[in-house]
Amino acid sequence: MTPPRPASRSGPHDVTVVLPTFGRVKALRRILAALDGHDVLVVEDSTPRPDPIEEVAREAAATYLPCAYQPRNTGLRA
C-alpha cells in the first residue's frame, strides 16, 4: 500500500513547505517536482555556488530565500 499523496490545487494554501538546502541541486529538483502545485519556500544555506539552487527554485515557481545563518528559523519567520 502506498501512502496518500496530497492533491495539487491552486494557492494560497494553509501550509507552506520550507525546504532548507545546502547544494544538492538534483535532490532539490526531485522534491520540488513532487511538491508541484504547493506553496514552497527554498531557503539556501550559504551554498558556495547558490545560482543553480536559485534557478531550480524559480523554475519550480518556489520562493527562493538566501540565508547565511539558521535556515530553518529564517524559513519559519518568512
PDB file of N, CA, C and O in Angstrom:
ATOM      1  N   MET A   1       0.843  -1.169   0.000  1.00  0.00           N
ATOM      2  CA  MET A   1       0.000   0.000   0.000  1.00  0.00           C
ATOM      3  C   MET A   1       0.894   1.240   0.000  1.00  0.00           C
ATOM      4  O   MET A   1       1.900   1.293   0.707  1.00  0.00           O
ATOM      5  N   THR A   2       0.522   2.206  -0.781  1.00  0.00           N
ATOM      6  CA  THR A   2       1.271   3.451  -0.897  1.00  0.00           C
ATOM      7  C   THR A   2       0.588   4.527  -0.066  1.00  0.00           C
ATOM      8  O   THR A   2      -0.639   4.633  -0.081  1.00  0.00           O
ATOM      9  N   PRO A   3       1.378   5.338   0.669  1.00  0.00           N
ATOM     10  CA  PRO A   3       0.740   6.420   1.420  1.00  0.00           C
ATOM     11  C   PRO A   3       0.067   7.403   0.477  1.00  0.00           C
ATOM     12  O   PRO A   3       0.514   7.566  -0.658  1.00  0.00           O
ATOM     13  N   PRO A   4      -0.990   8.058   0.916  1.00  0.00           N
ATOM     14  CA  PRO A   4      -1.680   9.008   0.034  1.00  0.00           C
ATOM     15  C   PRO A   4      -0.778  10.179  -0.327  1.00  0.00           C
ATOM     16  O   PRO A   4       0.054  10.613   0.470  1.00  0.00           O
ATOM     17  N   ARG A   5      -0.955  10.667  -1.510  1.00  0.00           N
ATOM     18  CA  ARG A   5      -0.187  11.823  -1.988  1.00  0.00           C
ATOM     19  C   ARG A   5      -1.120  13.027  -1.994  1.00  0.00           C
ATOM     20  O   ARG A   5      -2.246  12.934  -2.485  1.00  0.00           O
ATOM     21  N   PRO A   6      -0.657  14.177  -1.445  1.00  0.00           N
ATOM     22  CA  PRO A   6      -1.553  15.334  -1.425  1.00  0.00           C
ATOM     23  C   PRO A   6      -1.924  15.775  -2.833  1.00  0.00           C
ATOM     24  O   PRO A   6      -1.093  15.772  -3.741  1.00  0.00           O
ATOM     25  N   ALA A   7      -3.164  16.146  -2.995  1.00  0.00           N
ATOM     26  CA  ALA A   7      -3.645  16.605  -4.299  1.00  0.00           C
ATOM     27  C   ALA A   7      -3.162  18.022  -4.560  1.00  0.00           C
ATOM     28  O   ALA A   7      -3.161  18.861  -3.660  1.00  0.00           O
ATOM     29  N   SER A   8      -2.756  18.284  -5.783  1.00  0.00           N
ATOM     30  CA  SER A   8      -2.360  19.636  -6.162  1.00  0.00           C
ATOM     31  C   SER A   8      -3.596  20.504  -6.279  1.00  0.00           C
ATOM     32  O   SER A   8      -4.650  20.066  -6.741  1.00  0.00           O
ATOM     33  N   ARG A   9      -3.440  21.733  -5.854  1.00  0.00           N
ATOM     34  CA  ARG A   9      -4.524  22.695  -6.003  1.00  0.00           C
ATOM     35  C   ARG A   9      -3.914  24.080  -6.061  1.00  0.00           C
ATOM     36  O   ARG A   9      -2.807  24.301  -5.570  1.00  0.00           O
ATOM     37  N   SER A  10      -4.632  25.007  -6.660  1.00  0.00           N
ATOM     38  CA  SER A  10      -4.095  26.358  -6.768  1.00  0.00           C
ATOM     39  C   SER A  10      -4.100  27.009  -5.390  1.00  0.00           C
ATOM     40  O   SER A  10      -4.956  26.704  -4.560  1.00  0.00           O
ATOM     41  N   GLY A  11      -3.144  27.907  -5.143  1.00  0.00           N
ATOM     42  CA  GLY A  11      -2.948  28.536  -3.837  1.00  0.00           C
ATOM     43  C   GLY A  11      -3.867  29.725  -3.641  1.00  0.00           C
ATOM     44  O   GLY A  11      -4.688  29.993  -4.518  1.00  0.00           O
ATOM     45  N   PRO A  12      -3.775  30.436  -2.561  1.00  0.00           N
ATOM     46  CA  PRO A  12      -2.824  30.166  -1.484  1.00  0.00           C
ATOM     47  C   PRO A  12      -3.275  28.986  -0.617  1.00  0.00           C
ATOM     48  O   PRO A  12      -4.458  28.651  -0.555  1.00  0.00           O
ATOM     49  N   HIS A  13      -2.319  28.382   0.032  1.00  0.00           N
ATOM     50  CA  HIS A  13      -2.592  27.216   0.867  1.00  0.00           C
ATOM     51  C   HIS A  13      -2.460  27.576   2.335  1.00  0.00           C
ATOM     52  O   HIS A  13      -1.897  28.612   2.688  1.00  0.00           O
ATOM     53  N   ASP A  14      -2.985  26.710   3.177  1.00  0.00           N
ATOM     54  CA  ASP A  14      -2.868  26.903   4.615  1.00  0.00           C
ATOM     55  C   ASP A  14      -1.460  26.587   5.096  1.00  0.00           C
ATOM     56  O   ASP A  14      -1.065  27.009   6.183  1.00  0.00           O
ATOM     57  N   VAL A  15      -0.705  25.853   4.300  1.00  0.00           N
ATOM     58  CA  VAL A  15       0.625  25.405   4.697  1.00  0.00           C
ATOM     59  C   VAL A  15       1.633  25.779   3.615  1.00  0.00           C
ATOM     60  O   VAL A  15       1.353  25.649   2.424  1.00  0.00           O
ATOM     61  N   THR A  16       2.792  26.238   4.032  1.00  0.00           N
ATOM     62  CA  THR A  16       3.904  26.466   3.123  1.00  0.00           C
ATOM     63  C   THR A  16       5.011  25.486   3.502  1.00  0.00           C
ATOM     64  O   THR A  16       5.383  25.386   4.671  1.00  0.00           O
ATOM     65  N   VAL A  17       5.527  24.776   2.527  1.00  0.00           N
ATOM     66  CA  VAL A  17       6.623  23.836   2.762  1.00  0.00           C
ATOM     67  C   VAL A  17       7.920  24.632   2.742  1.00  0.00           C
ATOM     68  O   VAL A  17       8.202  25.347   1.781  1.00  0.00           O
ATOM     69  N   VAL A  18       8.713  24.505   3.810  1.00  0.00           N
ATOM     70  CA  VAL A  18      10.004  25.176   3.900  1.00  0.00           C
ATOM     71  C   VAL A  18      11.087  24.137   3.666  1.00  0.00           C
ATOM     72  O   VAL A  18      11.179  23.145   4.389  1.00  0.00           O
ATOM     73  N   LEU A  19      11.916  24.378   2.634  1.00  0.00           N
ATOM     74  CA  LEU A  19      12.991  23.446   2.295  1.00  0.00           C
ATOM     75  C   LEU A  19      14.347  24.117   2.510  1.00  0.00           C
ATOM     76  O   LEU A  19      14.830  24.827   1.628  1.00  0.00           O
ATOM     77  N   PRO A  20      14.971  23.899   3.682  1.00  0.00           N
ATOM     78  CA  PRO A  20      16.332  24.382   3.846  1.00  0.00           C
ATOM     79  C   PRO A  20      17.252  23.517   2.993  1.00  0.00           C
ATOM     80  O   PRO A  20      17.110  22.295   2.985  1.00  0.00           O
ATOM     81  N   THR A  21      18.178  24.120   2.287  1.00  0.00           N
ATOM     82  CA  THR A  21      19.038  23.337   1.407  1.00  0.00           C
ATOM     83  C   THR A  21      20.452  23.881   1.377  1.00  0.00           C
ATOM     84  O   THR A  21      20.681  25.082   1.519  1.00  0.00           O
ATOM     85  N   PHE A  22      21.387  22.976   1.191  1.00  0.00           N
ATOM     86  CA  PHE A  22      22.795  23.314   1.009  1.00  0.00           C
ATOM     87  C   PHE A  22      23.288  22.463  -0.153  1.00  0.00           C
ATOM     88  O   PHE A  22      23.604  21.287   0.025  1.00  0.00           O
ATOM     89  N   GLY A  23      23.353  23.048  -1.327  1.00  0.00           N
ATOM     90  CA  GLY A  23      23.772  22.281  -2.505  1.00  0.00           C
ATOM     91  C   GLY A  23      22.696  21.285  -2.910  1.00  0.00           C
ATOM     92  O   GLY A  23      21.503  21.564  -2.787  1.00  0.00           O
ATOM     93  N   ARG A  24      23.122  20.121  -3.395  1.00  0.00           N
ATOM     94  CA  ARG A  24      22.234  19.019  -3.773  1.00  0.00           C
ATOM     95  C   ARG A  24      21.119  19.459  -4.724  1.00  0.00           C
ATOM     96  O   ARG A  24      19.934  19.276  -4.445  1.00  0.00           O
ATOM     97  N   VAL A  25      21.519  20.031  -5.827  1.00  0.00           N
ATOM     98  CA  VAL A  25      20.579  20.568  -6.807  1.00  0.00           C
ATOM     99  C   VAL A  25      19.674  19.475  -7.369  1.00  0.00           C
ATOM    100  O   VAL A  25      18.474  19.698  -7.534  1.00  0.00           O
ATOM    101  N   LYS A  26      20.226  18.301  -7.664  1.00  0.00           N
ATOM    102  CA  LYS A  26      19.401  17.219  -8.236  1.00  0.00           C
ATOM    103  C   LYS A  26      18.315  16.788  -7.258  1.00  0.00           C
ATOM    104  O   LYS A  26      17.169  16.585  -7.661  1.00  0.00           O
ATOM    105  N   ALA A  27      18.656  16.645  -5.980  1.00  0.00           N
ATOM    106  CA  ALA A  27      17.666  16.253  -4.974  1.00  0.00           C
ATOM    107  C   ALA A  27      16.608  17.343  -4.817  1.00  0.00           C
ATOM    108  O   ALA A  27      15.423  17.044  -4.665  1.00  0.00           O
ATOM    109  N   LEU A  28      17.031  18.595  -4.855  1.00  0.00           N
ATOM    110  CA  LEU A  28      16.083  19.702  -4.757  1.00  0.00           C
ATOM    111  C   LEU A  28      15.115  19.683  -5.931  1.00  0.00           C
ATOM    112  O   LEU A  28      13.915  19.892  -5.751  1.00  0.00           O
ATOM    113  N   ARG A  29      15.623  19.435  -7.117  1.00  0.00           N
ATOM    114  CA  ARG A  29      14.769  19.371  -8.311  1.00  0.00           C
ATOM    115  C   ARG A  29      13.706  18.272  -8.151  1.00  0.00           C
ATOM    116  O   ARG A  29      12.543  18.475  -8.499  1.00  0.00           O
ATOM    117  N   ARG A  30      14.111  17.109  -7.623  1.00  0.00           N
ATOM    118  CA  ARG A  30      13.168  15.993  -7.439  1.00  0.00           C
ATOM    119  C   ARG A  30      12.078  16.338  -6.421  1.00  0.00           C
ATOM    120  O   ARG A  30      10.897  16.090  -6.664  1.00  0.00           O
ATOM    121  N   ILE A  31      12.473  16.905  -5.292  1.00  0.00           N
ATOM    122  CA  ILE A  31      11.459  17.194  -4.270  1.00  0.00           C
ATOM    123  C   ILE A  31      10.530  18.316  -4.719  1.00  0.00           C
ATOM    124  O   ILE A  31       9.338  18.294  -4.415  1.00  0.00           O
ATOM    125  N   LEU A  32      11.067  19.293  -5.439  1.00  0.00           N
ATOM    126  CA  LEU A  32      10.194  20.349  -5.950  1.00  0.00           C
ATOM    127  C   LEU A  32       9.208  19.806  -6.976  1.00  0.00           C
ATOM    128  O   LEU A  32       8.066  20.261  -7.034  1.00  0.00           O
ATOM    129  N   ALA A  33       9.626  18.855  -7.772  1.00  0.00           N
ATOM    130  CA  ALA A  33       8.699  18.232  -8.731  1.00  0.00           C
ATOM    131  C   ALA A  33       7.589  17.494  -7.989  1.00  0.00           C
ATOM    132  O   ALA A  33       6.434  17.512  -8.416  1.00  0.00           O
ATOM    133  N   ALA A  34       7.938  16.843  -6.875  1.00  0.00           N
ATOM    134  CA  ALA A  34       6.937  16.119  -6.093  1.00  0.00           C
ATOM    135  C   ALA A  34       5.970  17.075  -5.394  1.00  0.00           C
ATOM    136  O   ALA A  34       4.836  16.701  -5.093  1.00  0.00           O
ATOM    137  N   LEU A  35       6.410  18.293  -5.138  1.00  0.00           N
ATOM    138  CA  LEU A  35       5.576  19.282  -4.459  1.00  0.00           C
ATOM    139  C   LEU A  35       4.912  20.258  -5.427  1.00  0.00           C
ATOM    140  O   LEU A  35       4.413  21.303  -5.010  1.00  0.00           O
ATOM    141  N   ASP A  36       4.903  19.928  -6.694  1.00  0.00           N
ATOM    142  CA  ASP A  36       4.313  20.793  -7.713  1.00  0.00           C
ATOM    143  C   ASP A  36       2.882  21.155  -7.329  1.00  0.00           C
ATOM    144  O   ASP A  36       2.085  20.282  -6.985  1.00  0.00           O
ATOM    145  N   GLY A  37       2.563  22.438  -7.388  1.00  0.00           N
ATOM    146  CA  GLY A  37       1.222  22.892  -7.063  1.00  0.00           C
ATOM    147  C   GLY A  37       1.062  23.331  -5.617  1.00  0.00           C
ATOM    148  O   GLY A  37      -0.004  23.808  -5.230  1.00  0.00           O
ATOM    149  N   HIS A  38       2.107  23.177  -4.816  1.00  0.00           N
ATOM    150  CA  HIS A  38       2.059  23.576  -3.412  1.00  0.00           C
ATOM    151  C   HIS A  38       2.948  24.801  -3.192  1.00  0.00           C
ATOM    152  O   HIS A  38       3.876  25.046  -3.962  1.00  0.00           O
ATOM    153  N   ASP A  39       2.665  25.555  -2.154  1.00  0.00           N
ATOM    154  CA  ASP A  39       3.490  26.706  -1.808  1.00  0.00           C
ATOM    155  C   ASP A  39       4.788  26.211  -1.175  1.00  0.00           C
ATOM    156  O   ASP A  39       4.762  25.507  -0.165  1.00  0.00           O
ATOM    157  N   VAL A  40       5.923  26.580  -1.771  1.00  0.00           N
ATOM    158  CA  VAL A  40       7.223  26.110  -1.298  1.00  0.00           C
ATOM    159  C   VAL A  40       8.168  27.294  -1.153  1.00  0.00           C
ATOM    160  O   VAL A  40       8.222  28.174  -2.012  1.00  0.00           O
ATOM    161  N   LEU A  41       8.907  27.300  -0.057  1.00  0.00           N
ATOM    162  CA  LEU A  41       9.938  28.292   0.200  1.00  0.00           C
ATOM    163  C   LEU A  41      11.273  27.554   0.292  1.00  0.00           C
ATOM    164  O   LEU A  41      11.475  26.745   1.197  1.00  0.00           O
ATOM    165  N   VAL A  42      12.179  27.831  -0.639  1.00  0.00           N
ATOM    166  CA  VAL A  42      13.508  27.225  -0.636  1.00  0.00           C
ATOM    167  C   VAL A  42      14.450  28.193   0.077  1.00  0.00           C
ATOM    168  O   VAL A  42      14.670  29.312  -0.388  1.00  0.00           O
ATOM    169  N   VAL A  43      15.005  27.755   1.212  1.00  0.00           N
ATOM    170  CA  VAL A  43      15.923  28.589   1.986  1.00  0.00           C
ATOM    171  C   VAL A  43      17.324  28.017   1.780  1.00  0.00           C
ATOM    172  O   VAL A  43      17.636  26.925   2.255  1.00  0.00           O
ATOM    173  N   GLU A  44      18.154  28.761   1.075  1.00  0.00           N
ATOM    174  CA  GLU A  44      19.500  28.318   0.712  1.00  0.00           C
ATOM    175  C   GLU A  44      20.472  28.732   1.818  1.00  0.00           C
ATOM    176  O   GLU A  44      20.541  29.900   2.200  1.00  0.00           O
ATOM    177  N   ASP A  45      21.219  27.751   2.322  1.00  0.00           N
ATOM    178  CA  ASP A  45      22.088  27.940   3.487  1.00  0.00           C
ATOM    179  C   ASP A  45      23.555  28.102   3.091  1.00  0.00           C
ATOM    180  O   ASP A  45      24.355  27.187   3.290  1.00  0.00           O
ATOM    181  N   SER A  46      23.909  29.245   2.538  1.00  0.00           N
ATOM    182  CA  SER A  46      25.306  29.596   2.235  1.00  0.00           C
ATOM    183  C   SER A  46      26.026  28.586   1.345  1.00  0.00           C
ATOM    184  O   SER A  46      27.203  28.299   1.563  1.00  0.00           O
ATOM    185  N   THR A  47      25.340  28.053   0.357  1.00  0.00           N
ATOM    186  CA  THR A  47      25.968  27.171  -0.613  1.00  0.00           C
ATOM    187  C   THR A  47      27.048  27.947  -1.350  1.00  0.00           C
ATOM    188  O   THR A  47      26.820  29.094  -1.735  1.00  0.00           O
ATOM    189  N   PRO A  48      28.235  27.343  -1.561  1.00  0.00           N
ATOM    190  CA  PRO A  48      29.299  28.073  -2.267  1.00  0.00           C
ATOM    191  C   PRO A  48      28.878  28.597  -3.640  1.00  0.00           C
ATOM    192  O   PRO A  48      29.290  29.688  -4.035  1.00  0.00           O
ATOM    193  N   ARG A  49      28.064  27.834  -4.369  1.00  0.00           N
ATOM    194  CA  ARG A  49      27.549  28.266  -5.679  1.00  0.00           C
ATOM    195  C   ARG A  49      26.023  28.241  -5.627  1.00  0.00           C
ATOM    196  O   ARG A  49      25.420  27.246  -6.029  1.00  0.00           O
ATOM    197  N   PRO A  50      25.379  29.311  -5.142  1.00  0.00           N
ATOM    198  CA  PRO A  50      23.925  29.288  -4.966  1.00  0.00           C
ATOM    199  C   PRO A  50      23.114  29.488  -6.239  1.00  0.00           C
ATOM    200  O   PRO A  50      21.912  29.224  -6.243  1.00  0.00           O
ATOM    201  N   ASP A  51      23.743  29.949  -7.323  1.00  0.00           N
ATOM    202  CA  ASP A  51      22.974  30.246  -8.542  1.00  0.00           C
ATOM    203  C   ASP A  51      22.154  29.063  -9.053  1.00  0.00           C
ATOM    204  O   ASP A  51      20.988  29.254  -9.397  1.00  0.00           O
ATOM    205  N   PRO A  52      22.713  27.836  -9.120  1.00  0.00           N
ATOM    206  CA  PRO A  52      21.881  26.720  -9.593  1.00  0.00           C
ATOM    207  C   PRO A  52      20.680  26.438  -8.694  1.00  0.00           C
ATOM    208  O   PRO A  52      19.620  26.046  -9.182  1.00  0.00           O
ATOM    209  N   ILE A  53      20.834  26.631  -7.401  1.00  0.00           N
ATOM    210  CA  ILE A  53      19.717  26.407  -6.480  1.00  0.00           C
ATOM    211  C   ILE A  53      18.623  27.438  -6.723  1.00  0.00           C
ATOM    212  O   ILE A  53      17.442  27.097  -6.773  1.00  0.00           O
ATOM    213  N   GLU A  54      19.014  28.681  -6.872  1.00  0.00           N
ATOM    214  CA  GLU A  54      18.034  29.728  -7.150  1.00  0.00           C
ATOM    215  C   GLU A  54      17.314  29.456  -8.471  1.00  0.00           C
ATOM    216  O   GLU A  54      16.100  29.638  -8.567  1.00  0.00           O
ATOM    217  N   GLU A  55      18.050  29.027  -9.470  1.00  0.00           N
ATOM    218  CA  GLU A  55      17.451  28.733 -10.777  1.00  0.00           C
ATOM    219  C   GLU A  55      16.428  27.609 -10.689  1.00  0.00           C
ATOM    220  O   GLU A  55      15.337  27.720 -11.249  1.00  0.00           O
ATOM    221  N   VAL A  56      16.768  26.528  -9.991  1.00  0.00           N
ATOM    222  CA  VAL A  56      15.843  25.396  -9.844  1.00  0.00           C
ATOM    223  C   VAL A  56      14.593  25.825  -9.080  1.00  0.00           C
ATOM    224  O   VAL A  56      13.480  25.438  -9.437  1.00  0.00           O
ATOM    225  N   ALA A  57      14.773  26.617  -8.038  1.00  0.00           N
ATOM    226  CA  ALA A  57      13.624  27.096  -7.256  1.00  0.00           C
ATOM    227  C   ALA A  57      12.699  27.940  -8.126  1.00  0.00           C
ATOM    228  O   ALA A  57      11.481  27.761  -8.100  1.00  0.00           O
ATOM    229  N   ARG A  58      13.263  28.838  -8.878  1.00  0.00           N
ATOM    230  CA  ARG A  58      12.447  29.714  -9.724  1.00  0.00           C
ATOM    231  C   ARG A  58      11.743  28.929 -10.834  1.00  0.00           C
ATOM    232  O   ARG A  58      10.592  29.219 -11.160  1.00  0.00           O
ATOM    233  N   GLU A  59      12.429  27.936 -11.417  1.00  0.00           N
ATOM    234  CA  GLU A  59      11.799  27.093 -12.445  1.00  0.00           C
ATOM    235  C   GLU A  59      10.579  26.372 -11.887  1.00  0.00           C
ATOM    236  O   GLU A  59       9.606  26.144 -12.605  1.00  0.00           O
ATOM    237  N   ALA A  60      10.630  26.015 -10.610  1.00  0.00           N
ATOM    238  CA  ALA A  60       9.531  25.282  -9.980  1.00  0.00           C
ATOM    239  C   ALA A  60       8.492  26.219  -9.371  1.00  0.00           C
ATOM    240  O   ALA A  60       7.569  25.764  -8.696  1.00  0.00           O
ATOM    241  N   ALA A  61       8.633  27.517  -9.601  1.00  0.00           N
ATOM    242  CA  ALA A  61       7.718  28.522  -9.055  1.00  0.00           C
ATOM    243  C   ALA A  61       7.730  28.538  -7.534  1.00  0.00           C
ATOM    244  O   ALA A  61       6.733  28.892  -6.905  1.00  0.00           O
ATOM    245  N   ALA A  62       8.859  28.154  -6.944  1.00  0.00           N
ATOM    246  CA  ALA A  62       9.029  28.226  -5.496  1.00  0.00           C
ATOM    247  C   ALA A  62       9.650  29.572  -5.149  1.00  0.00           C
ATOM    248  O   ALA A  62      10.333  30.180  -5.972  1.00  0.00           O
ATOM    249  N   THR A  63       9.412  30.023  -3.948  1.00  0.00           N
ATOM    250  CA  THR A  63      10.038  31.247  -3.465  1.00  0.00           C
ATOM    251  C   THR A  63      11.454  30.901  -3.023  1.00  0.00           C
ATOM    252  O   THR A  63      11.662  29.909  -2.325  1.00  0.00           O
ATOM    253  N   TYR A  64      12.424  31.712  -3.425  1.00  0.00           N
ATOM    254  CA  TYR A  64      13.835  31.487  -3.080  1.00  0.00           C
ATOM    255  C   TYR A  64      14.268  32.526  -2.063  1.00  0.00           C
ATOM    256  O   TYR A  64      14.007  33.717  -2.227  1.00  0.00           O
ATOM    257  N   LEU A  65      14.936  32.065  -1.006  1.00  0.00           N
ATOM    258  CA  LEU A  65      15.404  32.965   0.033  1.00  0.00           C
ATOM    259  C   LEU A  65      16.836  32.589   0.412  1.00  0.00           C
ATOM    260  O   LEU A  65      17.050  31.528   0.998  1.00  0.00           O
ATOM    261  N   PRO A  66      17.819  33.430   0.093  1.00  0.00           N
ATOM    262  CA  PRO A  66      19.183  33.147   0.526  1.00  0.00           C
ATOM    263  C   PRO A  66      19.309  33.411   2.023  1.00  0.00           C
ATOM    264  O   PRO A  66      18.644  34.295   2.564  1.00  0.00           O
ATOM    265  N   CYS A  67      20.147  32.654   2.671  1.00  0.00           N
ATOM    266  CA  CYS A  67      20.278  32.766   4.114  1.00  0.00           C
ATOM    267  C   CYS A  67      21.696  32.392   4.512  1.00  0.00           C
ATOM    268  O   CYS A  67      22.260  31.447   3.959  1.00  0.00           O
ATOM    269  N   ALA A  68      22.277  33.104   5.447  1.00  0.00           N
ATOM    270  CA  ALA A  68      23.634  32.802   5.888  1.00  0.00           C
ATOM    271  C   ALA A  68      23.667  32.121   7.252  1.00  0.00           C
ATOM    272  O   ALA A  68      24.725  31.670   7.690  1.00  0.00           O
ATOM    273  N   TYR A  69      22.530  32.042   7.922  1.00  0.00           N
ATOM    274  CA  TYR A  69      22.533  31.528   9.286  1.00  0.00           C
ATOM    275  C   TYR A  69      21.141  31.030   9.650  1.00  0.00           C
ATOM    276  O   TYR A  69      20.154  31.731   9.427  1.00  0.00           O
ATOM    277  N   GLN A  70      21.055  29.845  10.198  1.00  0.00           N
ATOM    278  CA  GLN A  70      19.810  29.239  10.681  1.00  0.00           C
ATOM    279  C   GLN A  70      18.687  29.243   9.639  1.00  0.00           C
ATOM    280  O   GLN A  70      17.696  29.956   9.797  1.00  0.00           O
ATOM    281  N   PRO A  71      18.839  28.455   8.584  1.00  0.00           N
ATOM    282  CA  PRO A  71      17.830  28.483   7.513  1.00  0.00           C
ATOM    283  C   PRO A  71      16.448  28.034   7.953  1.00  0.00           C
ATOM    284  O   PRO A  71      15.451  28.546   7.442  1.00  0.00           O
ATOM    285  N   ARG A  72      16.356  27.092   8.886  1.00  0.00           N
ATOM    286  CA  ARG A  72      15.021  26.654   9.319  1.00  0.00           C
ATOM    287  C   ARG A  72      14.285  27.782  10.027  1.00  0.00           C
ATOM    288  O   ARG A  72      13.098  28.007   9.788  1.00  0.00           O
ATOM    289  N   ASN A  73      14.993  28.489  10.897  1.00  0.00           N
ATOM    290  CA  ASN A  73      14.363  29.608  11.597  1.00  0.00           C
ATOM    291  C   ASN A  73      14.030  30.738  10.637  1.00  0.00           C
ATOM    292  O   ASN A  73      12.985  31.375  10.769  1.00  0.00           O
ATOM    293  N   THR A  74      14.900  30.995   9.678  1.00  0.00           N
ATOM    294  CA  THR A  74      14.650  32.021   8.670  1.00  0.00           C
ATOM    295  C   THR A  74      13.399  31.673   7.867  1.00  0.00           C
ATOM    296  O   THR A  74      12.559  32.537   7.613  1.00  0.00           O
ATOM    297  N   GLY A  75      13.278  30.409   7.470  1.00  0.00           N
ATOM    298  CA  GLY A  75      12.095  29.962   6.743  1.00  0.00           C
ATOM    299  C   GLY A  75      10.826  30.084   7.559  1.00  0.00           C
ATOM    300  O   GLY A  75       9.776  30.451   7.031  1.00  0.00           O
ATOM    301  N   LEU A  76      10.915  29.780   8.830  1.00  0.00           N
ATOM    302  CA  LEU A  76       9.751  29.892   9.706  1.00  0.00           C
ATOM    303  C   LEU A  76       9.314  31.354   9.811  1.00  0.00           C
ATOM    304  O   LEU A  76       8.121  31.650   9.741  1.00  0.00           O
ATOM    305  N   ARG A  77      10.270  32.265   9.979  1.00  0.00           N
ATOM    306  CA  ARG A  77       9.925  33.684  10.084  1.00  0.00           C
ATOM    307  C   ARG A  77       9.339  34.216   8.777  1.00  0.00           C
ATOM    308  O   ARG A  77       8.457  35.076   8.796  1.00  0.00           O
ATOM    309  N   ALA A  78       9.821  33.713   7.655  1.00  0.00           N
ATOM    310  CA  ALA A  78       9.326  34.188   6.361  1.00  0.00           C
ATOM    311  C   ALA A  78       7.918  33.709   6.128  1.00  0.00           C
ATOM    312  O   ALA A  78       7.329  34.008   5.089  1.00  0.00           O
TER     313      ALA A  78
END
